[in-house]
Amino acid sequence: MMEKVDAIIIGAGVVGLAIAAKLSHKLKNVLVIDKNTSFGEETSSRNSEVIHAGIYYPQHSLKAKLCVQGKEKLYQYCKDRNIPHQRLGKLLVAHGEAEEQCLAKTIKQAALNHVNDLTWLTESDLKKSNPELHATAALLSPSTGIIDAHSYMQALLAEIEYNKGQFVGKTTFVKANKDNCGFVVTLNSQDEIMQVHCDHLINAGGLHSTNIAENINDLAKSHIPTLYYCRGHYFSYQGKSPFTQLIYPVPEAHGLGIHASLDIGGQLKFGPDTQYINDIDYEVSDALKAKFVTAIQRYYPSLDTERLQPAYSGIRPKLEGPKDGFKDFVIQNEKVHGLKGLVNLFGIDSPGLTSSLAIAEYVSEQLSI
Ligand SMILES: Cc1cc2nc3c(=O)[nH]c(=O)nc-3n(C[C@H](O)[C@H](O)[C@H](O)COP(=O)(O)OP(=O)(O)OC[C@H]3O[C@@H](n4cnc5c(N)ncnc54)[C@H](O)[C@@H]3O)c2cc1C
C-alpha cells in the first residue's frame, strides 16, 4: 500500500515551512521534505535577516503586497512566540541632490504600497543622531527590523509538529505524476526510493524550484521560467558597531546596495552586493574587499578596513537576468498550469523571508484550503 498524505511541501526553507505551518491547521497530514539533513540550510540561512518595510517594490506587485502584509504578520508572530527580533529602523541615505531626489521618489513609492511612516532627516539631524554617518539626507523607515531567522524557522517547525505535521530531512524529491485525485510523488530518502500519494503538492524548492518543476511529469514546460543565480557577499565588521540602525544606500540594479545591518547579537555586517553566477557556489573572495571598502566609505568614511573580514554569501533565485528589469514573485496554481492541487513558487528572492507568512496565506487561498 502506498502511503498517503494530504500535502507534500518540497523544501524546508522559510517559505516551505511557513506554508506547511499554515496548511497544518487545516489538513491532517502535512509532510515537508528537504534534501538536506536539517531545515533552512540554503538561502533561508544565508541572507540579511532584515524584516523589510516594503518600500521599493512596484505598486500591486506580489512583492509589495506580500512584503507589507508579511511584515506585520511576522512582527506579531515573533511577539507571540518570543522569537528574537528588533524593530531597529533603517536609514536610507543619500549623497547629493540626485540621490535626494531618489529619496523623494521613494516616499511616493512607499505610500503607493501603503507604507506611510517614512520621515525625512536632514544632514544636521543625522550629525546629531549618527555622528559617524556621512550623508546629506536620509529617510528613516521605523518599521524595518531584524529577526533571528533560525529561531523563526524552529518556531514554524514546532507549529507544524504541534499540528501533527512532519518534517523529514535527507529526502529528495525525484518526480511526481498526476493521477485523478492528486499526485504520486517519488522520493529518495537516504537511497531508499519510495512513493507517497498527496492531494496537494507545493514546490518551494528555492534555487532548485525549476529543476523540481521539470520533474513534475504533467506540467507543461512553458510554465517553467528560467532561473538565474545572483550571489550576494557579506563582510563582517569586528568589534563594536558605530550604528544602532540599519544603513542603506540608494538601491542599485538587482539589489539594495551594500548596506550595513546588524544581527540579533549586535554583530555588524556589510553586504550583500550582486554577482550573477552559473553554478551554486558560496565562495567569498578576499578580492571583493576593495569594492566593499569603496561602497561603505561613501556613508561611513572612518571605516577601519582591518576590521572588515569576508563572512558568508547567499544566492538569490532570480527570475530577472543581468539585463532585465524588475521581476515579481511567481506563484502558480491550477488556474495557470491546469494541475489541480499543485502550487509552484519561482523567484522567491528578497523579500521572501519578510513575506513568508503572507506567502503561506496566499498559497493556502490558491489551493482553497
Ligand atoms: C543575499 C540574500 C539576502 C537576502 N536578504 C533578505 C532579507 O534581509 N529579508 C528578506 O525578507 N529576504 C531576504 N532574502 C530572501 C530570502 O532569504 C529568501 O526569499 C528566502 O530565504 C527563500 O526561502 P525559500 O524557502 O523559498 O528557499 P530556501 O531557503 O532556498 O529553501 C528551499 C529548500 O528546498 C530544498 N530543496 C530543493 N530541491 C529539493 C529537492 N529536490 N528535494 C527536497 N528538497 C529540495 C533545499 O534544500 C532548500 O532547503 C535574501 C536572499 C539573499 C540570497
The ligand as a Tripos MOL2 file, in Angstrom:
@<TRIPOS>MOLECULE
LIG
   53    58     1     0     0
SMALL
NO_CHARGES

@<TRIPOS>ATOM
      1 C1         21.9160   37.5440   -0.1200 C.3       1 LIG1
      2 C2         20.4700   37.4820    0.2400 C.ar      1 LIG1
      3 C3         19.9370   38.3870    1.1570 C.ar      1 LIG1
      4 C4         18.5990   38.3600    1.4800 C.ar      1 LIG1
      5 N1         18.1240   39.1820    2.4730 N.ar      1 LIG1
      6 C5         16.8300   39.1300    2.8140 C.ar      1 LIG1
      7 C6         16.3250   39.9500    3.8630 C.ar      1 LIG1
      8 O1         17.0730   40.6420    4.5400 O.2       1 LIG1
      9 N2         14.9930   39.9310    4.1070 N.ar      1 LIG1
     10 C7         14.1330   39.1620    3.3950 C.ar      1 LIG1
     11 O2         12.9340   39.2380    3.6140 O.2       1 LIG1
     12 N3         14.5910   38.3080    2.4420 N.ar      1 LIG1
     13 C8         15.9120   38.2660    2.1530 C.ar      1 LIG1
     14 N4         16.3930   37.4060    1.2020 N.ar      1 LIG1
     15 C9         15.4710   36.4770    0.5640 C.3       1 LIG1
     16 C10        15.1770   35.2680    1.4580 C.3       1 LIG1
     17 O3         16.3500   34.7700    2.0560 O.3       1 LIG1
     18 C11        14.5220   34.1910    0.5780 C.3       1 LIG1
     19 O4         13.4410   34.7440   -0.1130 O.3       1 LIG1
     20 C12        14.0080   33.0100    1.3920 C.3       1 LIG1
     21 O5         15.0110   32.5170    2.2490 O.3       1 LIG1
     22 C13        13.5520   31.9340    0.4460 C.3       1 LIG1
     23 O6         13.1310   30.8330    1.1940 O.3       1 LIG1
     24 P1         12.7150   29.5040    0.4420 P.3       1 LIG1
     25 O7         12.1370   28.6320    1.4850 O.co2     1 LIG1
     26 O8         11.8900   29.8320   -0.7460 O.co2     1 LIG1
     27 O9         14.0780   28.9230   -0.1670 O.3       1 LIG1
     28 P2         15.2770   28.1070    0.5050 P.3       1 LIG1
     29 O10        15.6410   28.6150    1.8200 O.co2     1 LIG1
     30 O11        16.3440   28.0660   -0.5410 O.co2     1 LIG1
     31 O12        14.6890   26.6600    0.6980 O.3       1 LIG1
     32 C14        14.4660   25.7730   -0.3720 C.3       1 LIG1
     33 C15        14.7100   24.3890    0.1420 C.3       1 LIG1
     34 O13        14.3370   23.4560   -0.8600 O.3       1 LIG1
     35 C16        15.1640   22.3360   -0.7150 C.3       1 LIG1
     36 N5         15.1250   21.5360   -1.9340 N.ar      1 LIG1
     37 C17        15.4910   21.9420   -3.1590 C.ar      1 LIG1
     38 N6         15.3580   20.9400   -4.0440 N.ar      1 LIG1
     39 C18        14.8860   19.8740   -3.3670 C.ar      1 LIG1
     40 C19        14.5390   18.5520   -3.7330 C.ar      1 LIG1
     41 N7         14.6360   18.0980   -4.9920 N.pl3     1 LIG1
     42 N8         14.0960   17.7100   -2.7690 N.ar      1 LIG1
     43 C20        13.9810   18.1400   -1.4660 C.ar      1 LIG1
     44 N9         14.3000   19.3890   -1.0790 N.ar      1 LIG1
     45 C21        14.7330   20.2480   -2.0110 C.ar      1 LIG1
     46 C22        16.5310   22.9630   -0.4540 C.3       1 LIG1
     47 O14        17.4180   22.0270    0.1440 O.3       1 LIG1
     48 C23        16.1880   24.1340    0.4390 C.3       1 LIG1
     49 O15        16.3480   23.8450    1.8160 O.3       1 LIG1
     50 C24        17.7460   37.4080    0.8680 C.ar      1 LIG1
     51 C25        18.2790   36.4860   -0.0340 C.ar      1 LIG1
     52 C26        19.6300   36.5090   -0.3320 C.ar      1 LIG1
     53 C27        20.2090   35.4880   -1.2530 C.3       1 LIG1
@<TRIPOS>BOND
     1     1     2 1
     2     2     3 ar
     3     2    52 ar
     4     3     4 ar
     5     4     5 ar
     6     4    50 ar
     7     5     6 ar
     8     6     7 ar
     9     6    13 1
    10     7     8 2
    11     7     9 ar
    12     9    10 ar
    13    10    11 2
    14    10    12 ar
    15    12    13 ar
    16    13    14 ar
    17    14    15 1
    18    14    50 ar
    19    15    16 1
    20    16    17 1
    21    16    18 1
    22    18    19 1
    23    18    20 1
    24    20    21 1
    25    20    22 1
    26    22    23 1
    27    23    24 1
    28    24    25 2
    29    24    26 1
    30    24    27 1
    31    27    28 1
    32    28    29 2
    33    28    30 1
    34    28    31 1
    35    31    32 1
    36    32    33 1
    37    33    34 1
    38    33    48 1
    39    34    35 1
    40    35    36 1
    41    35    46 1
    42    36    37 ar
    43    36    45 ar
    44    37    38 ar
    45    38    39 ar
    46    39    40 ar
    47    39    45 ar
    48    40    41 1
    49    40    42 ar
    50    42    43 ar
    51    43    44 ar
    52    44    45 ar
    53    46    47 1
    54    46    48 1
    55    48    49 1
    56    50    51 ar
    57    51    52 ar
    58    52    53 1
@<TRIPOS>SUBSTRUCTURE
     1 LIG1         1 GROUP 0 **** ****
